[in-house]
Amino acid sequence: MFANYLLIAWRTLLRDKLFAALNIFGLAIGIVACLLIYIYVQDELSFDAHHAKAHRIFRIQSHFNFGDQSDDFGLTQFAMVPTLLQEYPGVESGSWLYVLDKCSFTYQGQSFIEDHGYFADTAFFRTFDYQWLRGGPHALDEPDNLVITQRMANEMFGSDEPLGKMVERNGRILKVAGVIDEKAFNTHIVPGCFLSMLGMPPQAKEQLMQGWGQVSSYGYLVLTPGSTAESFQPKMDAFMKKYILPFWQQDAGFKGTMRFNLEPLRDVHFNNDLIYDTPKKGNRAYVTLLSIVALLILGIACINYINMSTADATRRAKEVALRKVSGAQRGQLVIQFIGGSVLIALLGIVVALMLLKLALPGFNELSGKEIGMGNVLSGGFAGLLALIVLLIGVLAGSYPAFFLSRFAPQLLLKEGVAGAGKQRVRKVLMAAQFAIALFMVVGTLAVFAQLQWLRTNDMGLHKENVLLVKMPSPHPEDTLKWDALRPMKTELMRESFVTAASFADNTPGGGTQRWVLRAKGPEGNIDKPLPAMSCDADYPALIGMTFTQGRTFDPRIPTDQDGSIIVNEALVKAFGWTDPLSEKLYVPGDSIDQELRIIGVVKDFHYTSLHTPIEPIAIFQGHPRYGVNNLLLRLAPGDVQSQLMALEGRYKALQPNAQWDADFLDSRIAELYAAEDKLFRVFSAFAILAILLTVMGLYGLAYFTARQRTREIGIRRVMGAPVLDIVQRLNAEFVVLLGLALLVTFPLAFYAIGRWLETFAYHTHVSPLHFAGALLITLMVTVITVTVQAYRAAVADPVKALRYE
């Protein structure tokens, strides 16, 4: 019996190949879109899920409130974790990381730079689980040990065995004791190089252990089974009052409030609200949005199938009548229809998997992921495919099955009864399809407009043609190497195309330090944690700062080196000054505050992304020995590749063992909007798929509509109706549905886009052009698609049309 049902279903497909092709490929496209987003969402949700103790690991957050300003940090004090482990039995274990930023290593005379370096305690790899290619969790138990990634091992050692290799960092020899696979798992800690904290210079470590006023490390606690973040919070509060608050009140004159709390490890990846946090971040709202998009596109595919299935019911009605006359029961007919739907769904899955393999490379490029078919062939994925087949088969097959099987045979043989009542359902489904397509197109246009606005908005800085050159970081006591860096600026400026150069510790788009600065007045001290950066005297002019008061740094004035700062307008407003050049700020000290004289005020400029409002910022003239993290070069327009080659040659002449690491400032700033760029690319791709599915649905439905009205069209043609009139009549039915969809979709889209734009401190506005563009695109697609089928029906031989049964 089952084999007979399959044979009937297969013959039905072969009888109308256009119907079969539209359904199979329409479902395949919808399923591919759904699967791609499913894979993406699963990848995002997998961050830190692989750790055996993930449900008991928490990261310590720091929160400081200074009255009218509060700051939330992903970092905490270096000494917090080891001290908590000593004092509180509710902590099973813990670990902490001290971030080194970029690390430079030398091996066989060649220099290699790793962007993400850390000092890690010995328990780190026993707290967090990694895929070990060499070594194991005890790799950092020796002070001179080093753990690197597979990528680093390949760069430094090629095909040689990495384990046991000796490399040099800042005059110290380190041994590679472990190699991890950085691609095996998703983790919020970007894998790089991990140095044993046992090898941290004793003086530096002692200063950090005593530095309760400095947040410098990522701290993690593993709570005992049964303990929760809420139950442990009173101990965190007691710890803060015992160790941290007294230091801030007595030594720094702190008058605000502070709090330290535990953040579940699985939440870290999606937390974008902290300062000094790990860089690899996700966006839970975008994950939710893409999940909805996946369901909408799959919904369009299902609507296509249901619409075409019900539209084809007239032909199947006579078949059902004959089967009922032959003794078929209603249940058998229902199973037959649903079986046919399941068969089409299965064929759609097969085609979808082939398309998925072809689409994955392009999707990875769009989304920035590295997903392979290995991620696809998992138990959860197989379950999803089975669910899709079941839902499509039952939903798409149920309506025509139950509808047709309820009529008596004599009624089914009457012309028109099979189509009675179904027109309204098809129209509702088609309107829903239009609504989804309109929403996708409007959303894509809005995201594109905001992204373009972010890229082109005036930041208040000259970001074009500025090259950032990362400088080596010698050991603080290595005077010779520090002195060797200073001539670099002069040497690179020998190239005629270099119009300006400056050293700076931080750059736009790269973050800043954060200092507590104090203003003294009649009512007492006012402390504020403010962004701060140091640079040389040439930086304000190179970057294009505009002075509203005062002047820039003058290297000929000794006091500009240590006792003067430049501030922006936002800082002046924050302290309520009317004559800022007569004011002073102070860096709180243990006994004496360091005095800083304000010599200049610059117009506000965007130093970070436009997600956040402009903050007050203090600019110091950095020490010529230490403020050389980055060398900024303004280049004249020209052949960029030849300019870079010339600069690299001069750089290598002065630093033969150093690695050339340079990037343009506008590229660095563009990275601030990587999440929005990714959203636009992915959303655009799926908006195109939504339009494509809508076209397929329109084509199929217009085809069946024209076929069902063949006799009507023939009569109109015989009565003298022009072709254009028939085309307009068929188009009008679909345009009305588009108008109804518009009335529902546009208000929802307006609200959703407005809410999304509110996540930016600075943004464009919801424009009527977005909605007009979406309507125009969808209307053109609708009219062209329906016109093709309507024209074919209108120009057909009317004599044959009148004989149509």
C-alpha positions in Angstrom: 0.0 0.0 0.0 2.7 2.5 1.0 4.7 1.7 -2.2 1.5 2.4 -4.2 1.1 5.8 -2.5 4.7 6.7 -3.4 4.2 5.5 -7.0 1.0 7.7 -7.3 2.9 10.7 -5.8 5.8 10.2 -8.3 3.4 10.0 -11.3 1.7 13.1 -10.1 5.0 15.0 -10.1 5.9 13.7 -13.6 2.5 14.7 -14.9 3.1 18.4 -14.3 6.9 19.0 -14.3 6.6 22.8 -13.9 4.5 22.4 -10.8 7.1 19.9 -9.4 10.1 22.1 -10.3 8.6 25.2 -8.7 7.7 23.3 -5.6 11.0 21.4 -5.2 13.3 24.3 -5.9 11.2 26.8 -4.0 11.3 24.5 -0.9 15.0 23.9 -1.5 15.8 27.6 -1.5 13.7 28.2 1.6 15.3 25.3 3.4 18.8 26.4 2.4 18.2 29.9 3.8 16.7 28.4 7.0 19.7 25.9 7.4 22.3 28.6 6.8 20.8 30.8 9.5 20.4 27.8 11.8 24.1 27.0 11.4 25.0 30.7 12.1 22.8 30.9 15.2 24.1 27.6 16.5 27.7 28.8 16.0 26.9 32.0 17.9 25.2 30.2 20.8 28.1 27.7 21.0 30.5 30.2 22.5 32.0 28.8 25.7 29.5 25.9 25.7 32.2 23.3 25.4 33.8 23.9 28.8 32.9 21.1 31.2 32.3 23.5 34.0 30.7 26.2 31.9 27.5 26.3 34.1 29.6 27.0 37.2 32.2 29.4 35.7 31.5 33.2 36.2 33.5 36.2 35.2 33.9 39.1 37.6 32.5 42.5 36.5 33.5 45.8 38.0 31.0 48.7 38.3 32.0 52.2 39.5 29.6 55.1 40.1 31.0 58.6 40.4 27.7 60.4 41.0 26.8 61.7 37.6 28.8 59.1 35.7 29.1 55.3 36.0 31.5 52.9 34.3 31.2 49.1 33.8 34.3 47.1 33.2 35.0 43.6 32.0 38.3 43.8 33.9 38.9 43.6 37.6 41.8 43.9 40.0 44.8 41.6 39.5 44.8 40.4 43.1 41.0 39.8 43.4 40.9 36.1 42.3 43.8 34.8 44.3 42.6 36.7 47.4 39.0 35.4 46.9 40.3 31.8 46.6 42.1 32.2 50.0 39.2 33.7 51.9 36.0 32.0 50.7 35.3 28.3 50.6 32.3 28.9 48.3 34.8 29.1 45.4 36.0 25.8 44.1 38.7 27.3 41.9 39.5 30.3 39.9 41.7 31.8 37.2 42.8 35.1 35.9 44.4 36.6 32.8 46.5 39.7 32.4 46.2 41.1 28.9 49.4 41.9 27.1 47.9 43.1 23.8 50.4 42.4 21.1 53.4 40.2 21.8 56.6 40.2 19.7 58.7 37.0 19.6 62.0 36.3 17.9 62.9 32.9 16.5 66.1 32.4 14.5 66.5 36.1 13.9 62.9 36.6 12.6 60.3 38.6 14.5 56.7 37.5 14.8 53.8 39.6 16.3 50.8 37.9 17.9 47.8 40.3 18.3 46.4 38.6 21.4 48.8 37.8 24.3 48.1 37.0 27.9 49.8 36.2 31.2 47.7 33.2 32.5 47.9 31.6 35.9 48.6 27.8 36.2 45.0 26.9 36.7 43.8 28.6 33.5 43.9 25.5 31.3 42.4 23.4 34.0 39.5 25.8 34.3 38.9 26.2 30.6 38.9 23.3 28.1 40.9 23.6 24.9 41.8 21.1 22.1 45.4 20.2 22.7 47.6 19.4 19.7 50.8 19.3 21.8 51.2 19.4 25.6 48.3 19.6 28.0 46.5 21.5 30.8 49.7 21.7 33.0 51.7 23.4 30.3 52.0 26.7 32.3 53.2 25.1 35.5 56.8 26.3 34.7 57.7 30.0 34.7 59.3 30.1 31.2 56.6 28.0 29.5 54.6 29.3 26.6 51.4 28.0 25.0 50.6 29.1 21.4 48.0 28.4 18.7 48.4 26.1 15.7 48.4 29.2 13.5 51.3 30.7 15.5 53.2 27.4 15.3 52.8 27.3 11.6 54.0 30.9 11.1 57.0 30.5 13.3 58.1 26.9 12.8 56.5 25.8 9.6 56.4 22.0 9.5 58.9 21.6 12.3 57.9 20.1 15.6 56.9 23.1 17.8 57.0 21.5 21.2 60.2 22.4 23.0 61.2 25.2 20.6 62.8 28.2 22.3 61.7 31.7 21.4 62.8 35.1 22.7 60.6 37.8 24.1 62.0 41.1 25.5 65.4 39.4 26.2 63.8 36.4 27.9 63.9 32.8 26.5 60.6 31.0 26.5 59.9 27.3 25.8 56.9 26.3 23.7 55.1 23.8 26.1 51.8 23.5 24.4 49.9 24.1 21.1 46.1 24.5 21.0 43.7 24.3 18.1 42.2 27.8 17.9 39.5 26.7 15.6 38.2 23.7 17.6 35.9 25.7 19.9 34.3 29.1 20.1 35.4 31.1 23.1 35.1 34.7 24.1 38.9 34.7 24.9 40.5 35.2 21.5 43.2 32.5 21.4 46.7 33.8 21.0 49.8 33.2 23.1 49.6 32.4 26.8 52.6 33.1 29.0 52.9 31.5 32.5 52.1 34.0 35.2 54.9 32.4 37.2 57.3 34.1 34.8 55.9 37.6 35.3 58.7 40.0 36.5 58.5 39.9 40.3 58.4 43.7 40.7 55.6 44.1 38.2 53.6 41.3 39.8 54.0 42.8 43.2 52.8 46.2 42.0 49.7 44.5 40.5 49.0 42.5 43.6 49.0 45.8 45.6 47.2 47.7 43.0 43.6 47.7 44.3 43.0 50.9 42.4 43.7 49.4 39.0 41.4 47.1 37.0 43.8 45.1 34.8 42.8 41.5 34.5 40.0 39.2 33.5 39.0 37.2 36.6 37.0 34.0 36.6 35.6 31.9 39.5 34.3 28.3 39.5 31.6 28.1 42.2 31.0 24.9 44.1 28.0 22.8 43.0 24.8 24.3 44.4 26.2 27.8 44.7 24.8 30.6 42.5 25.9 34.1 41.6 23.1 35.5 43.8 24.0 33.4 46.8 27.7 34.4 46.4 27.0 38.1 45.9 27.1 39.0 49.7 30.6 37.6 49.9 31.6 39.8 46.9 30.2 42.8 48.6 32.0 42.0 51.9 35.2 41.4 50.0 34.9 44.8 48.2 34.3 46.6 51.5 37.3 44.9 53.1 40.0 45.3 50.4 39.0 47.7 47.6 36.8 50.4 49.0 39.2 51.5 51.8 42.0 51.9 49.2 39.8 54.0 47.0 38.5 56.2 49.9 41.8 56.7 51.7 44.4 56.8 48.8 42.3 58.2 46.0 39.6 60.2 47.8 36.8 58.2 46.2 33.3 59.4 47.1 31.2 57.3 44.8 30.0 53.7 45.0 31.3 50.5 43.5 30.1 46.9 43.0 31.6 43.7 41.8 29.3 40.9 40.5 29.5 37.6 38.7 28.5 37.2 35.1 27.7 33.7 33.8 30.3 32.5 31.3 27.8 31.8 28.6 26.6 35.4 28.7 30.0 37.0 28.1 29.9 36.7 24.3 26.7 38.7 24.0 27.5 41.4 26.6 28.4 44.6 24.6 28.0 47.0 27.5 31.3 46.9 29.2 34.5 48.9 28.9 37.8 47.0 28.4 36.2 43.8 27.4 37.2 40.9 25.1 37.0 41.9 21.4 35.1 38.9 20.0 31.5 39.9 20.6 28.1 38.7 19.4 24.8 40.5 19.4 21.9 38.6 20.8 19.4 40.9 19.1 20.9 40.1 15.7 20.8 36.4 16.4 17.1 36.7 17.3 16.5 38.8 14.2 18.2 36.3 11.9 16.2 33.5 13.5 13.0 35.3 12.7 14.3 35.9 9.1 14.9 32.1 8.7 11.4 31.3 9.8 9.9 34.0 7.5 11.8 32.7 4.4 10.9 29.2 5.2 7.3 30.5 5.6 7.5 32.0 2.1 8.6 28.7 0.7 5.8 26.8 2.5 3.2 29.4 1.4 4.4 28.9 -2.2 3.8 25.2 -1.9 0.4 25.5 -0.2 -0.8 28.1 -2.7 0.2 26.0 -5.7 -1.1 22.8 -4.1 -4.5 24.4 -3.5 -4.5 26.1 -7.0 -3.9 22.7 -8.5 -6.9 21.2 -6.7 -9.3 21.5 -9.7 -7.3 19.0 -11.7 -6.9 16.7 -8.7 -10.6 17.0 -7.8 -11.7 14.6 -10.6 -8.9 12.2 -9.6 -10.2 12.2 -6.0 -13.8 11.7 -7.2 -12.8 8.7 -9.3 -10.9 7.2 -6.4 -13.9 7.7 -4.1 -16.2 6.0 -6.6 -13.6 3.1 -6.7 -14.0 2.7 -2.9 -11.1 4.7 -1.5 -11.7 5.9 2.1 -11.2 9.4 3.2 -8.2 8.4 5.4 -6.5 6.8 2.4 -6.9 9.9 0.4 -5.5 12.1 3.2 -2.5 9.8 3.5 -2.0 10.0 -0.3 -2.0 13.8 -0.4 0.2 14.1 2.7 2.5 11.4 1.3 2.9 13.4 -1.9 3.7 16.5 0.1 6.3 14.6 2.2 7.9 13.3 -1.0 8.2 16.8 -2.4 9.7 18.0 0.9 12.2 15.1 0.8 13.3 16.0 -2.7 13.5 19.6 -1.6 15.8 18.5 1.3 18.1 16.6 -1.2 18.3 19.6 -3.5 18.8 21.9 -0.5 21.8 19.9 0.8 23.5 20.1 -2.6 22.8 23.9 -2.7 24.0 24.2 0.9 27.4 22.8 0.0 27.7 25.3 -2.8 26.5 28.2 -0.7 28.6 27.7 2.4 31.8 29.3 1.1 29.9 32.5 0.1 28.0 32.5 3.3 31.2 32.2 5.4 32.6 35.2 3.5 29.4 37.2 4.1 29.1 36.3 7.8 32.8 36.1 8.8 32.4 32.5 10.0 34.4 29.4 9.2 31.6 26.8 9.0 32.1 23.6 7.1 29.8 20.7 6.2 31.1 19.0 9.3 29.1 21.5 11.3 26.1 20.5 9.3 26.2 16.8 9.7 25.3 16.7 13.4 22.5 15.0 15.3 20.7 18.3 15.9 20.9 19.2 12.3 19.5 15.9 11.2 16.6 16.4 13.7 16.0 19.8 12.2 15.8 18.3 8.7 13.3 15.7 9.9 11.2 18.4 11.5 11.2 20.5 8.3 10.1 17.6 6.2 7.3 16.7 8.7 6.0 20.3 9.0 6.1 21.0 5.3 4.5 17.6 4.4 1.7 17.9 6.9 1.0 21.6 6.6 1.3 21.8 2.8 -0.6 18.5 2.3 -3.3 18.8 4.9 -5.4 21.6 3.4 -6.0 20.1 0.0 -6.2 16.6 1.5 -9.0 17.3 4.0 -10.7 19.8 1.8 -11.1 17.6 -1.3 -11.7 14.4 0.6 -14.8 15.7 2.4 -16.9 16.2 -0.8 -19.1 13.6 -2.4 -17.9 12.3 -5.8 -20.8 13.9 -7.7 -20.0 17.3 -6.2 -16.3 17.0 -7.1 -17.1 16.2 -10.7 -19.0 19.5 -10.9 -16.8 22.2 -12.4 -15.8 24.9 -9.9 -16.7 23.2 -6.6 -13.1 22.3 -6.0 -12.1 25.9 -6.2 -14.9 27.2 -4.0 -13.7 28.6 -0.8 -10.0 28.3 -1.6 -9.5 31.6 -3.4 -9.8 33.5 -0.1 -7.1 31.2 1.6 -4.8 31.7 -1.4 -5.2 35.4 -1.3 -4.5 35.6 2.4 -1.3 33.5 2.0 -0.2 35.5 -1.0 -0.7 38.7 1.0 1.4 37.2 3.8 4.1 36.4 1.3 4.1 40.0 0.0 4.3 41.3 3.6 7.4 39.2 4.4 9.1 40.3 1.2 8.3 44.0 1.8 9.6 43.8 5.4 12.8 42.2 4.2 13.4 44.8 1.5 12.6 47.7 3.8 14.9 46.4 6.4 17.7 45.9 4.0 17.4 49.4 2.7 17.3 50.9 6.2 20.4 48.9 7.3 22.2 50.0 4.2 21.3 53.6 4.8 22.6 53.6 8.4 25.8 51.8 7.4 26.5 54.3 4.7 25.8 57.1 7.1 28.2 55.7 9.6 30.9 55.3 7.0 30.5 58.8 5.6 29.6 60.8 8.7 32.1 63.5 9.7 33.9 62.2 12.8 35.6 65.5 13.4 39.0 63.9 12.4 40.9 63.5 9.1 40.9 59.7 8.8 41.8 59.4 5.1 45.3 58.5 4.0 46.5 57.9 7.5 48.7 54.8 8.0 49.1 53.2 11.4 52.4 51.5 12.0 52.6 49.2 15.0 55.9 49.7 16.8 57.8 47.0 18.7 57.4 47.0 22.5 60.8 46.4 24.1 61.3 45.6 27.7 60.9 48.8 29.8 64.5 48.5 31.0 66.0 47.9 27.6 67.2 51.5 26.9 69.1 50.6 23.7 66.0 49.2 22.0 63.8 52.1 23.2 66.3 54.6 21.9 66.4 52.7 18.5 62.7 53.4 18.0 62.9 57.2 18.2 64.7 57.7 14.8 61.9 55.8 13.1 59.7 58.8 12.7 62.4 60.9 11.1 63.5 58.1 8.9 60.1 57.3 7.5 59.4 61.0 6.9 62.3 61.0 4.4 59.9 59.6 1.9 58.5 62.6 -0.1 54.9 61.2 0.1 54.9 61.3 3.9 53.5 64.7 4.7 53.2 64.3 8.5 54.1 61.8 11.2 53.3 61.4 14.9 53.7 58.9 17.8 50.6 58.0 19.8 49.8 55.3 22.3 46.2 54.9 21.1 44.5 55.7 17.9 40.9 56.4 16.8 38.9 53.2 16.7 41.5 51.5 18.9 40.2 52.5 22.3 41.8 54.6 25.0 43.1 54.3 28.5 40.8 55.4 31.3 42.2 57.7 34.1 40.5 59.1 37.2 41.0 62.9 36.9 40.2 65.3 39.7 38.9 68.8 39.7 39.3 70.9 42.9 36.8 73.5 43.9 35.3 75.4 46.8 32.8 72.5 47.4 35.5 69.8 47.4 37.0 67.4 44.9 35.2 66.1 41.9 36.6 62.8 40.5 35.6 61.4 37.1 37.0 58.4 35.2 37.7 59.7 31.8 39.2 58.4 28.5 42.8 59.6 28.2 45.5 59.2 25.6 49.1 60.3 25.1 50.8 61.4 21.9 53.6 63.7 20.7 53.2 67.3 19.8 52.5 66.6 16.1 49.5 64.4 16.7 46.7 67.1 17.0 47.6 68.6 13.6 48.1 65.3 11.8 44.7 63.9 13.0 42.9 67.2 12.2 41.8 68.4 15.6 40.2 71.8 15.6 41.2 74.1 18.5 38.5 76.4 19.9 40.6 77.8 22.7 44.3 77.8 23.5 47.1 76.0 21.6 48.6 72.6 20.9 51.7 71.1 22.6 55.0 72.8 22.0 58.1 70.5 22.3 60.2 73.6 23.1 58.2 74.3 26.4 59.4 71.8 29.1 56.2 72.0 31.1 54.2 70.8 28.2 55.9 67.4 28.6 54.7 66.5 32.1 52.3 69.2 33.4 49.9 70.1 30.5 46.9 68.6 28.8 44.5 69.3 26.0 40.8 68.6 26.5 37.7 68.4 24.4 34.5 70.5 24.7 32.7 67.6 26.3 35.2 67.6 29.2 34.7 71.3 29.7 30.9 70.7 29.9 31.4 67.8 32.2 33.1 69.9 34.8 30.9 73.0 34.2 33.8 75.4 33.3 33.4 78.7 31.6 37.1 79.6 31.3 38.8 76.2 30.9 42.3 77.7 30.2 42.4 79.0 33.8 41.4 75.6 35.2 43.6 72.6 36.3 43.0 68.9 36.7 44.8 66.5 38.9 45.8 62.9 38.8 45.1 61.5 42.3 48.2 60.2 44.0 49.0 58.3 47.2 50.1 61.5 49.0 50.4 64.3 46.4 48.1 64.8 43.3 49.9 65.5 40.0 48.8 68.9 38.7 47.9 69.3 35.0 47.5 72.7 33.4 44.9 72.9 30.5 46.6 74.6 27.5 44.0 73.9 24.8 40.4 72.9 24.0 39.5 71.1 20.8 36.1 70.6 19.2 34.4 67.3 20.0 35.4 64.4 17.8 34.4 60.8 17.6 37.2 58.6 19.0 35.2 55.4 19.1 32.2 54.2 17.2 28.9 56.1 16.8 27.2 53.5 18.9 28.2 55.6 21.9 28.0 59.4 22.5 31.1 61.5 22.5 32.9 61.3 25.9 35.1 63.8 27.6 38.8 63.1 26.7 42.1 64.3 28.1 45.1 64.3 25.8 48.6 64.2 27.3 52.0 64.7 25.6 53.5 61.2 26.0 57.0 60.6 27.1 59.3 60.1 24.0 60.5 56.8 25.4 57.2 55.1 26.2 54.5 56.8 24.1 55.5 55.1 20.9 53.0 52.2 20.5 51.8 53.5 17.2 53.4 55.7 14.5 50.9 57.5 12.4 51.9 58.7 8.9 49.8 60.9 6.7 50.4 59.9 3.1 50.0 62.0 -0.1 47.7 60.5 -2.7 49.6 58.1 -5.0 50.4 54.4 -5.6 49.6 52.9 -2.2 51.4 49.6 -2.9 54.7 51.3 -3.9 54.4 53.6 -0.9 54.0 50.7 1.5 56.9 48.9 0.0 59.2 51.9 0.4 58.1 52.5 4.0 58.6 48.8 4.9 62.1 49.0 3.4 63.1 51.9 5.6 61.4 50.3 8.6 63.3 47.0 8.1 66.6 49.0 7.8 66.2 50.3 11.3 64.4 47.3 12.8 65.7 44.3 10.8 64.2 41.7 13.3 60.9 43.4 13.7 57.7 42.5 11.8 56.1 45.2 9.6 52.5 45.6 10.9 50.6 48.5 9.3 47.0 49.3 8.5 45.1 52.4 7.4 43.1 54.4 9.9 39.9 54.4 7.8 40.0 50.6 7.7 40.5 50.5 11.5 37.4 52.7 12.0 35.4 50.6 9.5 36.0 47.6 11.8 34.0 49.3 14.5 30.9 48.6 12.4 31.8 45.1 11.4 28.6 43.8 13.1 26.4 46.2 11.1 28.3 45.4 7.9 27.8 41.7 8.5 24.1 42.2 9.3 23.7 44.2 6.0 25.4 41.6 3.9 23.5 38.6 5.4 20.2 40.5 5.4 20.7 41.6 1.8 21.4 38.0 0.7 18.2 36.7 2.4 16.2 39.6 1.1 17.2 38.6 -2.4 16.1 35.0 -1.5 12.8 36.3 -0.3 12.2 38.2 -3.5 13.3 35.1 -5.5 10.8 32.9 -3.6 8.1 35.5 -4.1 8.8 35.5 -7.8 8.5 31.7 -7.9 5.3 31.8 -5.9 3.8 34.5 -8.1 4.8 32.7 -11.3 3.2 29.5 -10.2 0.1 31.1 -8.8 -0.3 33.3 -11.9 0.2 30.2 -14.1 -2.6 28.3 -12.3 -4.9 31.3 -12.1 -4.5 31.9 -15.9 -5.1 28.1 -16.6 -8.2 28.0 -14.4 -9.6 31.1 -16.2 -8.8 29.9 -19.6 -12.4 29.8 -20.8 -13.2 33.2 -19.3 -10.1 34.6 -21.1 -11.2 33.0 -24.4 -14.7 34.5 -24.1 -13.3 37.9 -23.5 -11.0 37.6 -26.4 -13.8 36.5 -28.7 -15.9 39.5 -27.4 -13.1 41.8 -28.5 -11.3 42.5 -25.3 -7.7 43.7 -26.0 -4.7 41.8 -24.6 -3.8 44.7 -22.4 -7.2 44.6 -20.7 -6.8 40.9 -19.8 -3.2 41.5 -18.5 -4.4 44.4 -16.4 -7.3 42.4 -14.9 -4.9 39.6 -13.8 -2.4 42.1 -12.5 -5.0 44.0 -10.5 -5.8 41.0 -8.4 -2.2 40.7 -7.2 -1.6 44.4 -6.9 -4.5 44.7 -4.5 -3.0 41.9 -2.3 0.3 43.8 -2.4 -1.5 47.0 -1.2 -3.1 45.1 1.7 0.3 43.7 2.7 1.7 47.1 2.6 -0.9 48.4 5.1 0.2 45.8 7.6 3.9 45.7 7.0 5.0 49.3 6.8 3.8 50.3 10.3 5.6 47.2 11.8 8.7 47.9 9.7 8.7 51.6 10.8 8.6 50.6 14.4 11.2 47.9 14.1 13.7 50.1 12.2 13.2 52.9 14.7 14.0 50.6 17.6 17.1 49.4 15.9 18.4 52.9 15.1 18.0 53.7 18.8 20.9 51.4 19.6 23.2 54.0 18.0 23.9 57.3 19.8 24.1 58.9 16.4 22.0 57.7 13.5 20.2 58.6 10.3 16.4 58.7 10.3 13.7 56.4 9.0 13.2 57.7 5.5 10.0 57.5 3.3 12.4 56.6 0.5 13.1 53.2 2.2 9.4 52.3 2.0 9.0 53.8 -1.5 12.0 51.8 -2.7 10.7 48.6 -1.2 7.2 49.1 -2.7 8.7 49.9 -6.1 11.0 46.8 -6.1 8.2 44.5 -5.0 5.6 46.1 -7.4 8.0 45.8 -10.4 8.7 42.1 -9.6 4.9 41.4 -9.2 3.8 43.1 -12.4 6.6 41.6 -14.5 6.0 38.1 -13.2 2.2 38.2 -13.5 2.3 39.9 -16.9 4.4 37.1 -18.4 1.7 34.5 -17.6 -1.2 36.8 -18.3 0.2 37.6 -21.8 0.7 34.0 -22.6 -2.9 33.3 -21.7 -4.3 36.3 -23.5 -2.6 35.6 -26.9 -3.5 31.9 -26.9 -6.0 30.7 -29.6 -9.5 31.6 -28.2 -11.0 28.7 -30.0 -8.9 26.2 -28.0 -9.7 28.2 -24.9 -13.4 27.8 -25.4 -13.0 24.0 -25.6 -11.0 24.0 -22.4 -12.4 21.6 -19.8 
